[in-house]
Amino acid sequence: MVIEACREAGQRGEDSVGVNDLFFGLITEDQDPTSLELNDRDPHVKSFLETKSKPVAVLLPLAYWKKREPFFPAEVAVSLLAKLQQIHPQADRIPHTAEMRMSSEFETAIHAAKQLQHEFQGGRCPASAGNGESVHPLR
């Protein structure tokens, strides 16, 4: 997703990656028909996910993955991408080898995502049920 965000910013000639680029990367990754997710019904995957101390990076065999359904309906994704492209003017492209810096908004979004990840992994969902009560994920 971040790679797609960097690619989009570079194609527009930006020298930094912004939050809208992050949204572009998210939607593009979501709609990718080759995108996979872990098959959490596989006993090996279940065992790995239940492990308390996980390594920083793991390569799992293709058999442990399954095709996933996109989150956004295709029509919504196309509409959102078109709106994002209207927001940003096109400029000269930056080479793929150029280093991209993150905008402050992008850094804030990544930091918030990391905080949410820890809260979700801890069993607490920061979302509200609308009545002031916390919503907890199903297990």
N, C-alpha and C positions, 0 to 999 in steps of 0.2 A: 504494500500500500504506500509506504513512504517512497519507494523507488518510483512508483507511478506519479506521486506528487512532485518529486524532483524533475522527472521527465516533462511533466506538464509545464512547470515553471520555466524550465529551460527552453521549451518550444515557444513560449511567449516572450522570451528574451529577458526574463527576470533574473536578477542576481541573487535572489533569496526565495525560499519556499514559504508560502503563506498558508493560512488556515483554509482558504478556498481551494488551494492546491491539494491540501489534505482531504477535503471533501471529494475532490475530483478523483484522487487515488482510491478512496474508499469505495466510491460508486463503480469505478472501473474494475477494481478487484472483485467487488461483489458480482458484477455481471460477467466475469471471466468464466467461460464454460469449462476451462481446464482446472479451475480452482477446487481444491479438495479440503476435507476436514477429517479429523481423527475419527475412526470408527470406535466409538466408546462402548460398543457392545462386544468388541473383541476382548477376550480374557487378558491378553498380553497388554493391550492398551489400558484396560481397567486397572491392572496391577501397576503399570507405570504412573497413571494419574493419581493413584492412591498413595504413592511414595511420598514421604514427607520432604526429603531433601532431593530435589531434582537437579541434574546438571544444568549448566548455563545453556548448552546447545546439545540437541540430540537429533540424529538422523534415524528415522524409523522406516522400515521397509514399506514399499508401496502397498503391500497387502493390508497394512494397518490403517489405510486411508480409504475414504469413500467420497463419491461425488456429492457435492452439497447443492442445495437449492439456493438461489439468490434471495436476499432479504427484500430488495426492492423489485416490484414488478417492472418489466422491461419498459413499459410506457413512462412510468415515473422516472426511471433512471435516464432515459433519453431526454425527457423534459428538464430534469435537474442539470444534466451536463450542458444542454443548450443554454440554460440560464447562466451557468457558471462561465461559459465562454463569452456570453454577452457582457458580463461584468468586467472582464479583463481585456484591455486592448492588446492586439497582436503587435509584436515588435520583432526585431531580428533575433533569430534563434541563437542560443548559447550552445557551444559544442558539448556533447555528452561527457567529455572528459573534464569539463570545468567543475570546480568545486562550488557547491551551493551552500550558502549559509541559511540558517533558519531565522525567520522573522520572529520578533518577540511574541507575537500572537501564536505562532506555530509552536514555539517552545512552551508557552503557557498551556496549550492544548495537549501536548505530549505529557507534560508534568501532571495535568489533571487526569489524563488517561491512566498513568501509572498509579496515581493515588486510588482511582476507582478500581483498578485491577486488584490492588491489595485489599480493598474493602470487600470486593466480591469474593476473593479467595478466602477471606476471613469469615465468610458466611453472612455478612451484613450488606444489604443493598441500600445505598444512600437515597434511593427514590422514595417519594412519599405516596401514600395510598390516597391522598387527596383530603384526608381527614386529620392530617398531622401525625399519623402513625407511620412508622418505618415499614417498608416492604421487605420481606426476607425471601431469598430465592428458594425454589423447591429443590429438594435433594432426593 
